[in-house]
Amino acid sequence: MSAKKPLFPNRRSAIISIAAIFLMICFGLFAIDRNNVNRLTSYQQKAMIQYETVQALVEKRIAYAKTLVGQLEPDQVSPTLKDALSLSALDVQPARLSAGYIALDRVLEVLQKAVFTTAQYPVLAPYFDAMYAVEQELENPVNQYNALCEYFNQQKQAFPARWAAERLGFADLELIAIAPALKGRP
């Protein structure tokens, strides 16, 4: 029978080998964690860039609506319309932006039907057309933002990115729910 050869020739080489393996495992875990942090941060930043685009377009639509309301007679401006125009797309969460946008859209739809038969409509029509054009511009950034948010939220829940997300306090990104308002006008 042959004598089994020891795995390590002496205690010193065993300690050095075990320490090297331990350091490589630690480095690997650190590299994986940094990769997850960088990846999640990148997805979040891309989503926020799209959200800023959406905010700018909503602000543009609100500006057109305010200019349109300025052309109306005071008795044509309802309190509901004034409330809807108080929305500011800047520094609001997507849920509030969505609710405000849908409310504004509903009020503008009613207003357009109300003034369509008046002699004032030819003056107001370009504003409605401009708001419709902005509405069409909104569709792509909203879809891109929502896609990025869904991807971020899925990636955040995956192992081992979940640990990095919990440690850094990443919350799920809210979706923008204005699809019912992004419709064509007659």
Salt bridges, closest charged atoms under 4 A:
ASP33 OD2 - ARG167 NH2 2.84
ASP105 OD1 - ARG61 NH2 3.22
ASP105 OD2 - LYS183 NZ 3.06
ASP105 OD1 - ARG185 NH2 2.28
GLU109 OE2 - LYS113 NZ 3.92
GLU109 OE1 - LYS183 NZ 3.72
GLU135 OE2 - ARG61 NH2 3.29
GLU135 OE2 - ARG185 NH2 3.45
GLU137 OE2 - LYS60 NZ 3.88
ASP172 OD1 - LYS156 NZ 3.03
